[in-house]
């Protein structure tokens, strides 16, 4: 088992893992730059320190370099390694930290919108920020890998869950009556899924016709 993978014990019995992503490697640029600067500083210290100061001066320089690494880049690297952006069949989870842990969870059924933003460089490298709107307000997740694919997966899972719930209600004979505007809402959802290529042309046409036929028969 991968020690850095998302713990399966945190999932409920009927919940499946769909995506488990690390933050994009762009978030490692700062700690890598810090590490290079520390190594250059160590090299300069060893090169220019008078030999008459050896060996204590070299030991002090080495300890200072190790301390700087542990204080700055090591913490950022460990945070990256322990961070997860997870999509399950029921919720979105952002979890980070090895010792002091932080976690954000959003139920799929409470999500009202998902959008992403990318700079030109981020688009070329497959990174970006993902903003999720829910009843609790917007939450933005930084440095998400392939945010467009993540957006599509979230919509797929959300729409799939809604479809399964409606089918279950139909089978139980408890489907609520159509409310004003609900037909337009359902058509808008189908159109969005078709635009995102979740539904093929044939599937979109069939579901749209089925929905309109059902409305006429009410």
N, CA, C and O of each residue as an XYZ file, in Angstrom:
872
protein
N       0.839     -1.206      0.000
C       0.000      0.000      0.000
C       0.869      1.249      0.000
O       1.865      1.305      0.721
N       0.512      2.242     -0.789
C       1.227      3.508     -0.838
C       0.969      4.274      0.452
O      -0.175      4.591      0.778
N       2.052      4.571      1.192
C       1.902      5.257      2.470
C       1.369      6.669      2.300
O       0.816      7.236      3.242
N       1.527      7.246      1.111
C       1.078      8.610      0.875
C      -0.280      8.665      0.181
O      -0.749      9.754     -0.153
N      -0.918      7.527     -0.042
C      -2.230      7.522     -0.676
C      -3.298      7.911      0.345
O      -3.065      7.867      1.553
N      -4.465      8.289     -0.160
C      -5.550      8.691      0.731
C      -6.034      7.479      1.518
O      -6.297      6.430      0.931
N      -6.157      7.608      2.849
C      -6.540      6.443      3.668
C      -7.943      5.941      3.333
O      -8.913      6.694      3.416
N      -8.042      4.686      2.960
C      -9.342      4.102      2.638
C     -10.243      4.042      3.867
O     -11.465      3.976      3.739
N      -9.647      4.065      5.053
C     -10.437      3.999      6.285
C     -11.300      5.240      6.486
O     -12.238      5.218      7.283
N     -10.992      6.329      5.769
C     -11.768      7.561      5.900
C     -13.008      7.563      5.009
O     -13.820      8.486      5.074
N     -13.154      6.532      4.181
C     -14.329      6.421      3.325
C     -15.398      5.588      4.023
O     -15.088      4.654      4.763
N     -16.653      5.935      3.779
C     -17.743      5.147      4.343
C     -17.886      3.833      3.574
O     -17.271      3.652      2.523
N     -18.694      2.928      4.100
C     -18.803      1.586      3.520
C     -19.298      1.608      2.079
O     -18.848      0.810      1.257
N     -20.224      2.518      1.766
C     -20.800      2.562      0.419
C     -20.214      3.692     -0.423
O     -20.834      4.132     -1.391
N     -19.022      4.162     -0.059
C     -18.378      5.282     -0.754
C     -17.135      4.787     -1.484
O     -16.340      4.031     -0.926
N     -16.968      5.215     -2.736
C     -15.816      4.808     -3.540
C     -14.957      6.013     -3.895
O     -15.458      7.126     -4.057
N     -13.660      5.773     -4.011
C     -12.714      6.813     -4.399
C     -12.721      6.963     -5.919
O     -12.570      5.981     -6.646
N     -12.899      8.200     -6.397
C     -12.921      8.465     -7.835
C     -11.609      9.108     -8.283
O     -11.009      8.666     -9.262
N     -11.161     10.142     -7.577
C      -9.896     10.821     -7.881
C      -9.117     11.050     -6.591
O      -9.697     11.388     -5.559
N      -7.814     10.866     -6.655
C      -6.922     11.191     -5.539
C      -5.714     11.902     -6.131
O      -4.835     11.262     -6.708
N      -5.667     13.221     -5.990
C      -4.650     14.026     -6.653
C      -3.756     14.744     -5.648
O      -4.217     15.198     -4.601
N      -2.480     14.837     -5.980
C      -1.562     15.714     -5.265
C      -1.697     17.129     -5.842
O      -2.147     17.289     -6.977
N      -1.312     18.154     -5.073
C      -1.208     19.478     -5.688
C      -0.242     19.425     -6.871
O       0.689     18.620     -6.879
N      -0.459     20.270     -7.854
C       0.409     20.280     -9.033
C       1.849     20.585     -8.627
O       2.097     21.280     -7.642
N       2.797     20.048     -9.411
C       4.206     20.236     -9.056
C       4.640     21.697     -9.105
O       5.711     22.029     -8.598
N       3.840     22.576     -9.700
C       4.175     24.002     -9.675
C       4.289     24.529     -8.250
O       5.041     25.467     -7.985
N       3.534     23.917     -7.334
C       3.597     24.363     -5.942
C       4.922     23.996     -5.279
O       5.192     24.424     -4.157
N       5.759     23.198     -5.969
C       7.074     22.833     -5.435
C       8.175     23.792     -5.888
O       9.320     23.657     -5.457
N       7.848     24.753     -6.745
C       8.878     25.651     -7.262
C       9.551     26.431     -6.136
O      10.775     26.558     -6.111
N       8.752     26.953     -5.207
C       9.327     27.742     -4.105
C      10.251     26.898     -3.230
O      11.391     27.306     -3.011
N       9.814     25.726     -2.712
C      10.749     24.948     -1.886
C      11.979     24.456     -2.647
O      13.060     24.356     -2.068
N      11.828     24.148     -3.933
C      12.994     23.732     -4.719
C      13.977     24.894     -4.862
O      15.187     24.706     -4.740
N      13.453     26.098     -5.122
C      14.321     27.276     -5.223
C      15.017     27.548     -3.890
O      16.194     27.908     -3.862
N      14.286     27.375     -2.787
C      14.892     27.563     -1.468
C      16.002     26.539     -1.226
O      17.053     26.873     -0.679
N      15.762     25.301     -1.633
C      16.771     24.252     -1.449
C      18.033     24.569     -2.248
O      19.146     24.403     -1.749
N      17.857     25.025     -3.488
C      19.011     25.387     -4.318
C      19.786     26.533     -3.683
O      21.016     26.520     -3.662
N      19.060     27.530     -3.161
C      19.723     28.671     -2.521
C      20.520     28.215     -1.292
O      21.627     28.697     -1.052
N      19.957     27.295     -0.527
C      20.660     26.789      0.659
C      21.916     26.026      0.251
O      22.967     26.183      0.871
N      21.811     25.199     -0.792
C      22.979     24.449     -1.264
C      24.066     25.383     -1.776
O      25.252     25.164     -1.530
N      23.651     26.432     -2.495
C      24.635     27.411     -2.973
C      25.298     28.122     -1.795
O      26.501     28.385     -1.809
N      24.490     28.429     -0.771
C      25.056     29.068      0.418
C      26.049     28.164      1.130
O      27.095     28.621      1.591
N      25.717     26.875      1.218
C      26.646     25.925      1.828
C      27.942     25.838      1.031
O      29.037     25.835      1.591
N      27.789     25.765     -0.301
C      28.987     25.685     -1.142
C      29.877     26.901     -0.985
O      31.099     26.784     -0.895
N      29.246     28.085     -0.953
C      30.028     29.309     -0.789
C      30.697     29.347      0.579
O      31.838     29.789      0.713
N      29.972     28.877      1.597
C      30.556     28.873      2.939
C      31.763     27.963      3.034
O      32.785     28.337      3.609
N      31.648     26.762      2.469
C      32.778     25.835      2.495
C      33.951     26.348      1.657
O      35.115     26.125      1.991
N      33.617     27.042      0.557
C      34.665     27.492     -0.360
C      35.461     28.664      0.201
O      36.680     28.726      0.045
N      34.759     29.601      0.859
C      35.419     30.835      1.273
C      35.788     30.867      2.755
O      36.480     31.787      3.190
N      35.350     29.900      3.526
C      35.727     29.887      4.943
C      37.227     29.597      5.069
O      37.725     28.666      4.436
N      37.941     30.368      5.865
C      39.388     30.121      6.029
C      39.645     28.735      6.606
O      38.941     28.283      7.508
N      40.661     28.073      6.071
C      40.966     26.728      6.545
C      41.399     26.728      8.004
O      41.321     25.703      8.681
N      41.855     27.876      8.484
C      42.266     27.950      9.885
C      41.073     27.814     10.823
O      41.240     27.535     12.011
N      39.844     28.015     10.276
C      38.641     27.884     11.099
C      38.151     26.434     11.175
O      37.298     26.095     11.995
N      38.703     25.598     10.315
C      38.258     24.206     10.289
C      38.697     23.507     11.577
O      39.703     23.896     12.170
N      37.954     22.470     12.024
C      36.726     21.936     11.410
C      35.449     22.573     11.950
O      34.358     22.312     11.443
N      35.590     23.422     12.996
C      34.387     23.940     13.648
C      33.569     24.836     12.727
O      32.339     24.792     12.752
N      34.231     25.635     11.928
C      33.497     26.527     11.030
C      32.666     25.723     10.036
O      31.518     26.066      9.754
N      33.253     24.651      9.509
C      32.516     23.826      8.555
C      31.306     23.158      9.223
O      30.245     23.029      8.613
N      31.476     22.739     10.475
C      30.365     22.117     11.199
C      29.236     23.120     11.425
O      28.060     22.784     11.286
N      29.604     24.356     11.775
C      28.591     25.397     12.000
C      27.849     25.707     10.707
O      26.627     25.859     10.707
N      28.597     25.801      9.595
C      27.968     26.080      8.298
C      27.005     24.959      7.919
O      25.900     25.215      7.442
N      27.433     23.714      8.135
C      26.584     22.576      7.795
C      25.316     22.555      8.645
O      24.224     22.313      8.130
N      25.460     22.806      9.940
C      24.292     22.824     10.829
C      23.336     23.945     10.431
O      22.118     23.766     10.440
N      23.901     25.106     10.080
C      23.060     26.233      9.660
C      22.284     25.883      8.392
O      21.107     26.218      8.263
N      22.956     25.206      7.455
C      22.282     24.814      6.214
C      21.165     23.811      6.456
O      20.078     23.936      5.892
N      21.437     22.807      7.306
C      20.411     21.810      7.616
C      19.224     22.442      8.343
O      18.070     22.096      8.090
N      19.525     23.373      9.251
C      18.450     24.058      9.977
C      17.582     24.865      9.019
O      16.354     24.837      9.109
N      18.226     25.585      8.100
C      17.469     26.372      7.122
C      16.597     25.473      6.253
O      15.464     25.827      5.928
N      17.128     24.304      5.875
C      16.343     23.379      5.053
C      15.123     22.871      5.809
O      14.029     22.795      5.249
N      15.307     22.522      7.083
C      14.194     21.996      7.874
C      13.149     23.073      8.160
O      11.957     22.774      8.233
N      13.586     24.320      8.323
C      12.655     25.403      8.657
C      11.823     25.805      7.452
O      10.633     26.084      7.598
N      12.423     25.843      6.244
C      11.707     26.362      5.078
C      11.298     25.275      4.075
O      10.146     24.843      4.117
N      12.161     24.818      3.194
C      11.667     23.919      2.136
C      11.135     22.581      2.621
O      10.195     22.052      2.027
N      11.703     22.012      3.682
C      11.254     20.689      4.128
C       9.782     20.710      4.528
O       9.041     19.773      4.230
N       9.358     21.782      5.206
C       7.958     21.881      5.607
C       7.025     21.977      4.418
O       5.966     21.350      4.400
N       7.417     22.769      3.414
C       6.579     22.915      2.222
C       6.510     21.616      1.426
O       5.459     21.259      0.895
N       7.635     20.917      1.349
C       7.656     19.649      0.610
C       6.806     18.595      1.321
O       6.075     17.845      0.673
N       6.900     18.537      2.655
C       6.094     17.556      3.394
C       4.606     17.878      3.287
O       3.775     16.972      3.236
N       4.268     19.177      3.252
C       2.864     19.562      3.072
C       2.362     19.116      1.707
O       1.245     18.612      1.590
N       3.182     19.299      0.672
C       2.803     18.849     -0.671
C       2.602     17.332     -0.694
O       1.619     16.836     -1.244
N       3.551     16.601     -0.087
C       3.492     15.137     -0.133
C       2.293     14.583      0.624
O       1.794     13.506      0.296
N       1.827     15.312      1.636
C       0.722     14.811      2.460
C      -0.623     15.410      2.068
O      -1.630     15.141      2.722
N      -0.656     16.219      1.008
C      -1.901     16.872      0.593
C      -2.638     16.019     -0.435
O      -2.030     15.421     -1.323
N      -3.948     15.978     -0.294
C      -4.791     15.227     -1.216
C      -5.980     16.087     -1.628
O      -6.612     16.734     -0.793
N      -6.272     16.086     -2.918
C      -7.555     16.603     -3.399
C      -8.310     15.385     -3.901
O      -7.931     14.770     -4.897
N      -9.387     15.043     -3.195
C     -10.064     13.773     -3.426
C     -11.505     14.010     -3.869
O     -12.225     14.831     -3.301
N     -11.899     13.270     -4.893
C     -13.299     13.217     -5.306
C     -13.780     11.791     -5.069
O     -13.200     10.838     -5.588
N     -14.843     11.651     -4.282
C     -15.442     10.342     -4.062
C     -16.831     10.329     -4.700
O     -17.240     11.302     -5.333
N     -17.529      9.253     -4.533
C     -18.884      9.167     -5.073
C     -19.867     10.040     -4.305
O     -21.000     10.228     -4.749
N     -19.447     10.584     -3.147
C     -20.360     11.376     -2.318
C     -19.883     12.787     -2.006
O     -20.705     13.651     -1.700
N     -18.566     13.051     -2.074
C     -18.077     14.334     -1.580
C     -16.724     14.702     -2.175
O     -16.049     13.896     -2.814
N     -16.356     15.982     -1.927
C     -15.033     16.500     -2.259
C     -14.264     16.650     -0.949
O     -14.805     17.158      0.033
N     -13.014     16.214     -0.931
C     -12.203     16.298      0.281
C     -10.854     16.920     -0.064
O     -10.193     16.502     -1.015
N     -10.452     17.926      0.719
C      -9.084     18.452      0.633
C      -8.442     18.225      1.997
O      -8.902     18.764      3.003
N      -7.385     17.430      2.028
C      -6.752     17.043      3.284
C      -5.253     17.256      3.178
O      -4.649     16.919      2.160
N      -4.644     17.815      4.225
C      -3.202     18.057      4.198
C      -2.640     17.973      5.611
O      -3.363     18.100      6.599
N      -1.316     17.751      5.678
C      -0.630     17.725      6.963
C      -0.268     16.327      7.408
O      -1.063     15.396      7.282
N       0.962     16.182      7.938
C       1.400     14.902      8.487
C       1.088     14.801      9.975
O       0.634     13.762     10.454
N       1.336     15.887     10.701
C       1.098     15.901     12.147
C      -0.108     16.785     12.460
O      -1.123     16.307     12.968
N       0.011     18.075     12.152
C      -1.136     18.982     12.279
C      -1.932     18.902     10.981
O      -1.488     19.389      9.942
N      -3.090     18.297     11.045
C      -3.868     18.028      9.833
C      -4.970     19.064      9.642
O      -5.532     19.590     10.603
N      -5.263     19.342      8.364
C      -6.366     20.219      7.987
C      -7.226     19.491      6.959
O      -6.711     18.762      6.111
N      -8.532     19.694      7.040
C      -9.423     18.998      6.122
C     -10.625     19.872      5.788
O     -11.195     20.531      6.658
N     -11.002     19.865      4.498
C     -12.207     20.545      4.026
C     -13.031     19.518      3.261
O     -12.500     18.808      2.407
N     -14.323     19.435      3.561
C     -15.198     18.482      2.888
C     -16.447     19.194      2.381
O     -17.020     20.036      3.072
N     -16.861     18.845      1.162
C     -18.074     19.408      0.563
C     -18.879     18.262     -0.027
O     -18.373     17.502     -0.853
N     -20.118     18.140      0.392
C     -20.991     17.104     -0.150
C     -21.350     17.436     -1.595
O     -21.629     18.591     -1.917
N     -21.343     16.431     -2.463
C     -21.657     16.660     -3.875
C     -23.056     17.239     -4.057
O     -23.267     18.079     -4.931
N     -24.002     16.805     -3.252
C     -25.377     17.265     -3.429
C     -25.554     18.728     -3.034
O     -26.561     19.343     -3.386
N     -24.585     19.295     -2.305
C     -24.667     20.701     -1.907
C     -23.949     21.628     -2.886
O     -24.004     22.849     -2.739
N     -23.277     21.051     -3.885
C     -22.527     21.859     -4.853
C     -23.485     22.462     -5.875
O     -24.304     21.758     -6.466
N     -23.372     23.772     -6.075
C     -24.217     24.453     -7.058
C     -23.441     24.825     -8.322
O     -24.038     24.981     -9.387
N     -22.126     24.967     -8.216
C     -21.337     25.334     -9.395
C     -19.874     24.977     -9.154
O     -19.396     24.984     -8.019
N     -19.171     24.665    -10.247
C     -17.734     24.388    -10.199
C     -17.087     25.122    -11.365
O     -17.500     24.947    -12.511
N     -16.089     25.934    -11.090
C     -15.396     26.657    -12.156
C     -13.896     26.659    -11.864
O     -13.466     26.494    -10.722
N     -13.117     26.849    -12.919
C     -11.667     26.870    -12.744
C     -11.076     28.065    -13.473
O     -11.683     28.613    -14.393
N      -9.892     28.454    -13.050
C      -9.174     29.558    -13.694
C      -7.721     29.143    -13.888
O      -7.136     28.456    -13.051
N      -7.150     29.578    -15.016
C      -5.772     29.241    -15.351
C      -5.097     30.432    -16.015
O      -5.700     31.121    -16.837
N      -3.846     30.667    -15.653
C      -3.037     31.590    -16.425
C      -2.556     30.854    -17.679
O      -2.768     29.649    -17.816
N      -1.918     31.574    -18.576
C      -1.411     30.931    -19.793
C      -0.401     29.846    -19.437
O      -0.436     28.753    -20.002
N       0.502     30.147    -18.496
C       1.509     29.162    -18.091
C       0.847     27.949    -17.447
O       1.217     26.812    -17.740
N      -0.132     28.186    -16.569
C      -0.809     27.074    -15.908
C      -1.543     26.200    -16.919
O      -1.579     24.978    -16.776
N      -2.127     26.823    -17.938
C      -2.827     26.038    -18.959
C      -1.848     25.144    -19.717
O      -2.163     23.995    -20.028
N      -0.661     25.673    -20.014
C       0.346     24.884    -20.717
C       0.842     23.717    -19.863
O       1.170     22.651    -20.386
N       0.893     23.927    -18.546
C       1.448     22.915    -17.647
C       0.379     22.038    -16.995
O       0.707     21.098    -16.271
N      -0.899     22.341    -17.247
C      -1.965     21.506    -16.699
C      -2.261     21.754    -15.239
O      -2.530     20.816    -14.488
N      -2.215     23.024    -14.825
C      -2.514     23.379    -13.439
C      -3.563     24.479    -13.422
O      -3.906     25.032    -14.467
N      -4.072     24.796    -12.236
C      -5.039     25.879    -12.124
C      -5.717     25.874    -10.771
O      -5.465     25.010     -9.931
N      -6.588     26.859    -10.574
C      -7.356     26.974     -9.336
C      -8.794     26.553     -9.607
O      -9.367     26.880    -10.646
N      -9.364     25.824     -8.659
C     -10.727     25.314     -8.791
C     -11.587     25.933     -7.693
O     -11.256     25.840     -6.511
N     -12.698     26.570     -8.091
C     -13.617     27.178     -7.132
C     -14.925     26.401     -7.132
O     -15.541     26.193     -8.177
N     -15.336     25.978     -5.946
C     -16.565     25.202     -5.789
C     -17.562     26.023     -4.983
O     -17.280     26.440     -3.859
N     -18.734     26.247     -5.575
C     -19.814     26.968     -4.905
C     -20.751     25.953     -4.260
O     -21.164     24.977     -4.886
N     -21.077     26.209     -2.990
C     -22.026     25.354     -2.290
C     -22.889     26.221     -1.390
O     -22.767     27.446     -1.390
N     -23.756     25.585     -0.630
C     -24.629     26.334      0.270
C     -23.828     27.114      1.308
O     -24.301     28.129      1.821
N     -22.625     26.650      1.621
C     -21.782     27.323      2.612
C     -20.966     28.459      2.010
O     -20.266     29.163      2.738
N     -21.044     28.653      0.682
C     -20.276     29.700      0.025
C     -19.169     29.119     -0.840
O     -18.992     27.902     -0.882
N     -18.415     29.981     -1.536
C     -17.359     29.498     -2.429
C     -16.104     29.071     -1.671
O     -15.717     29.685     -0.677
N     -15.483     28.006     -2.166
C     -14.200     27.540     -1.642
C     -13.263     27.363     -2.832
O     -13.605     26.681     -3.798
N     -12.079     27.978     -2.762
C     -11.117     27.894     -3.861
C      -9.954     26.994     -3.467
O      -9.351     27.164     -2.408
N      -9.651     26.042     -4.331
C      -8.535     25.125     -4.127
C      -7.433     25.504     -5.112
O      -7.658     25.542     -6.321
N      -6.241     25.783     -4.588
C      -5.131     26.253     -5.404
C      -4.308     25.086     -5.953
O      -4.256     24.003     -5.369
N      -3.671     25.344     -7.088
C      -2.704     24.407     -7.680
C      -3.290     23.009     -7.872
O      -2.667     22.011     -7.510
N      -4.486     22.948     -8.444
C      -5.118     21.661     -8.732
C      -4.589     21.138    -10.071
O      -4.505     21.889    -11.043
N      -4.239     19.871    -10.118
C      -3.771     19.261    -11.361
C      -4.946     19.017    -12.305
O      -5.956     18.431    -11.915
N      -4.804     19.474    -13.553
C      -5.820     19.286    -14.593
C      -7.213     19.672    -14.091
O      -8.096     18.818    -14.014
N      -7.420     20.947    -13.749
C      -8.699     21.358    -13.154
C      -9.901     21.147    -14.074
O     -11.014     20.932    -13.595
N      -9.689     21.207    -15.387
C     -10.809     21.001    -16.307
C     -11.341     19.575    -16.200
O     -12.553     19.357    -16.201
N     -10.427     18.603    -16.108
C     -10.850     17.207    -15.949
C     -11.540     17.006    -14.601
O     -12.537     16.289    -14.508
N     -11.001     17.646    -13.552
C     -11.609     17.525    -12.226
C     -13.022     18.101    -12.235
O     -13.939     17.518    -11.657
N     -13.195     19.252    -12.895
C     -14.524     19.857    -13.007
C     -15.500     18.888    -13.679
O     -16.630     18.714    -13.224
N     -15.050     18.270    -14.755
C     -15.900     17.331    -15.488
C     -16.278     16.135    -14.622
O     -17.431     15.705    -14.621
N     -15.300     15.594    -13.880
C     -15.570     14.437    -13.027
C     -16.576     14.791    -11.933
O     -17.469     14.001    -11.629
N     -16.432     15.978    -11.343
C     -17.366     16.392    -10.288
C     -18.782     16.489    -10.837
O     -19.728     16.014    -10.208
N     -18.932     17.110    -12.019
C     -20.265     17.218    -12.617
C     -20.824     15.828    -12.946
O     -22.011     15.568    -12.748
N     -19.968     14.947    -13.447
C     -20.421     13.586    -13.759
C     -20.945     12.881    -12.516
O     -22.016     12.275    -12.541
N     -20.180     12.966    -11.422
C     -20.597     12.293    -10.195
C     -21.868     12.923     -9.627
O     -22.769     12.214     -9.180
N     -21.938     14.246     -9.645
C     -23.111     14.935     -9.105
C     -24.361     14.589     -9.909
O     -25.395     14.240     -9.340
N     -24.262     14.687    -11.232
C     -25.415     14.379    -12.075
C     -25.787     12.900    -11.968
O     -26.966     12.548    -11.968
N     -24.769     12.036    -11.876
C     -25.053     10.614    -11.726
C     -25.784     10.316    -10.432
O     -26.712      9.509    -10.408
N     -25.365     10.968     -9.353
C     -26.039     10.771     -8.069
C     -27.477     11.267     -8.116
O     -28.383     10.621     -7.589
N     -27.681     12.428     -8.755
C     -29.035     12.966     -8.864
C     -29.926     12.034     -9.688
O     -31.091     11.814     -9.356
N     -29.359     11.493    -10.763
C     -30.134     10.568    -11.602
C     -30.519      9.320    -10.827
O     -31.654      8.851    -10.906
N     -29.564      8.787    -10.080
C     -29.865      7.582     -9.300
C     -30.913      7.856     -8.227
O     -31.765      7.011     -7.952
N     -30.846      9.047     -7.618
C     -31.849      9.377     -6.610
C     -33.246      9.476     -7.224
O     -34.221      9.000     -6.644
N     -33.333     10.099     -8.404
C     -34.635     10.228     -9.066
C     -35.174      8.866     -9.487
O     -36.369      8.593     -9.365
N     -34.272      8.011     -9.987
C     -34.707      6.676    -10.383
C     -35.215      5.894     -9.177
O     -36.196      5.156     -9.268
N     -34.534      6.065     -8.047
C     -34.978      5.375     -6.835
C     -36.341      5.889     -6.392
O     -37.189      5.113     -5.950
N     -36.553      7.210     -6.513
C     -37.844      7.789     -6.142
C     -38.939      7.318     -7.084
O     -40.069      7.078     -6.659
N     -38.605      7.185     -8.366
C     -39.594      6.686     -9.328
C     -39.995      5.256     -8.996
O     -41.175      4.905     -9.013
N     -38.987      4.433     -8.694
C     -39.291      3.039     -8.377
C     -40.148      2.931     -7.117
O     -40.974      2.028     -6.980
N     -39.932      3.870     -6.207
C     -40.713      3.846     -4.968
C     -42.047      4.564     -5.115
O     -42.854      4.581     -4.185
N     -42.281      5.159     -6.287
C     -43.535      5.861     -6.521
C     -43.651      7.156     -5.757
O     -44.755      7.594     -5.434
N     -42.488      7.793     -5.454
C     -42.524      9.013     -4.656
C     -41.914     10.196     -5.401
O     -41.452     11.143     -4.765
N     -41.901     10.166     -6.731
C     -41.345     11.285     -7.489
C     -42.236     12.503     -7.311
O     -43.427     12.424     -7.610
N     -41.703     13.642     -6.829
C     -42.540     14.817     -6.599
C     -43.067     15.393     -7.902
O     -42.480     15.188     -8.964
N     -44.183     16.117     -7.816
C     -44.740     16.771     -8.992
C     -43.765     17.819     -9.510
O     -42.970     18.381     -8.756
N     -43.845     18.072    -10.835
C     -42.990     19.091    -11.436
C     -43.322     20.456    -10.853
O     -44.489     20.839    -10.762
N     -42.294     21.177    -10.465
C     -42.460     22.534     -9.964
C     -42.187     23.517    -11.096
O     -41.487     23.167    -12.047
N     -42.724     24.750    -11.025
C     -42.449     25.740    -12.065
C     -40.945     25.943    -12.245
O     -40.210     26.166    -11.283
N     -40.521     25.861    -13.470
C     -39.107     26.077    -13.769
C     -38.268     24.822    -13.723
O     -37.119     24.836    -14.164
N     -38.828     23.699    -13.183
C     -38.016     22.493    -13.050
C     -37.684     21.878    -14.404
O     -36.604     21.313    -14.572
N     -38.594     21.977    -15.373
C     -38.332     21.442    -16.711
C     -37.159     22.174    -17.341
O     -36.257     21.556    -17.906
N     -37.180     23.494    -17.239
C     -36.076     24.290    -17.786
C     -34.763     23.954    -17.094
O     -33.711     23.919    -17.731
N     -34.826     23.704    -15.781
C     -33.614     23.348    -15.040
C     -33.049     22.023    -15.532
O     -31.840     21.892    -15.724
N     -33.929     21.034    -15.739
C     -33.476     19.725    -16.204
C     -32.888     19.808    -17.609
O     -31.876     19.173    -17.906
N     -33.532     20.596    -18.472
C     -33.001     20.768    -19.827
C     -31.640     21.456    -19.792
O     -30.744     21.118    -20.565
N     -31.495     22.427    -18.888
C     -30.211     23.130    -18.761
C     -29.113     22.174    -18.298
O     -27.975     22.263    -18.758
N     -29.459     21.253    -17.380
C     -28.478     20.275    -16.915
C     -28.043     19.354    -18.052
O     -26.858     19.059    -18.208
N     -29.027     18.902    -18.850
C     -28.692     18.043    -19.987
C     -27.794     18.779    -20.975
O     -26.832     18.217    -21.498
N     -28.125     20.044    -21.222
C     -27.325     20.832    -22.166
C     -25.896     20.998    -21.658
O     -24.943     20.912    -22.432
N     -25.749     21.236    -20.344
C     -24.411     21.408    -19.785
C     -23.600     20.120    -19.901
O     -22.421     20.159    -20.255
N     -24.225     18.980    -19.603
C     -23.525     17.702    -19.722
C     -23.143     17.411    -21.169
O     -22.073     16.864    -21.437
N     -24.015     17.778    -22.095
C     -23.708     17.583    -23.518
C     -22.553     18.478    -23.941
O     -21.672     18.051    -24.687
N     -22.557     19.721    -23.464
C     -21.484     20.661    -23.803
C     -20.147     20.196    -23.241
O     -19.101     20.437    -23.843
N     -20.179     19.528    -22.088
C     -18.956     19.025    -21.462
C     -18.533     17.675    -22.024
O     -17.544     17.095    -21.576
N     -19.294     17.164    -23.023
C     -19.015     15.864    -23.649
C     -19.251     14.696    -22.706
O     -18.778     13.588    -22.958
N     -19.987     14.937    -21.611
C     -20.383     13.828    -20.747
C     -21.440     12.984    -21.456
O     -21.452     11.759    -21.342
N     -22.336     13.666    -22.199
C     -23.357     12.988    -22.989
C     -23.013     13.106    -24.468
O     -22.605     14.169    -24.935
N     -23.179     12.010    -25.199
C     -22.995     12.056    -26.645
C     -24.204     12.727    -27.287
O     -25.201     12.991    -26.615
N     -24.117     13.005    -28.595
C     -25.251     13.611    -29.298
C     -26.493     12.728    -29.200
O     -27.602     13.216    -28.984
N     -26.285     11.412    -29.363
C     -27.416     10.485    -29.310
C     -28.030     10.436    -27.915
O     -29.252     10.453    -27.770
N     -27.177     10.374    -26.883
C     -27.688     10.322    -25.510
C     -28.429     11.599    -25.147
O     -29.481     11.562    -24.508
N     -27.865     12.735    -25.563
C     -28.507     14.017    -25.267
C     -29.878     14.101    -25.925
O     -30.852     14.507    -25.290
N     -29.955     13.714    -27.211
C     -31.232     13.766    -27.913
C     -32.264     12.836    -27.304
O     -33.440     13.184    -27.191
N     -31.813     11.636    -26.908
C     -32.741     10.663    -26.330
C     -33.279     11.132    -24.982
O     -34.481     11.049    -24.728
N     -32.383     11.630    -24.107
C     -32.816     12.078    -22.784
C     -33.699     13.319    -22.875
O     -34.659     13.464    -22.117
N     -33.369     14.213    -23.806
C     -34.182     15.416    -23.979
C     -35.587     15.051    -24.454
O     -36.581     15.575    -23.951
N     -35.655     14.137    -25.439
C     -36.961     13.712    -25.948
C     -37.762     12.993    -24.866
O     -38.976     13.171    -24.758
N     -37.071     12.177    -24.065
C     -37.758     11.452    -22.996
C     -38.325     12.425    -21.959
O     -39.444     12.248    -21.477
N     -37.544     13.450    -21.623
C     -38.000     14.438    -20.646
C     -39.218     15.202    -21.163
O     -40.199     15.378    -20.440
N     -39.152     15.654    -22.417
C     -40.269     16.412    -22.983
C     -41.520     15.542    -23.123
O     -42.638     16.008    -22.905
N     -41.317     14.276    -23.488
C     -42.463     13.366    -23.605
C     -43.134     13.164    -22.250
O     -44.360     13.122    -22.149
N     -42.321     13.043    -21.226
C     -42.887     12.835    -19.895
C     -43.669     14.058    -19.433
O     -44.723     13.928    -18.812
N     -43.146     15.257    -19.739
C     -43.844     16.478    -19.342
C     -45.204     16.558    -20.033
O     -46.201     16.933    -19.415
N     -45.239     16.200    -21.330
C     -46.505     16.280    -22.074
C     -47.532     15.284    -21.547
O     -48.739     15.509    -21.635
N     -47.025     14.168    -20.994
C     -47.951     13.130    -20.537
C     -48.492     13.383    -19.140
O     -49.386     12.672    -18.680
N     -47.943     14.414    -18.447
C     -48.419     14.701    -17.087
C     -49.794     15.354    -17.116
O     -50.352     15.666    -16.063
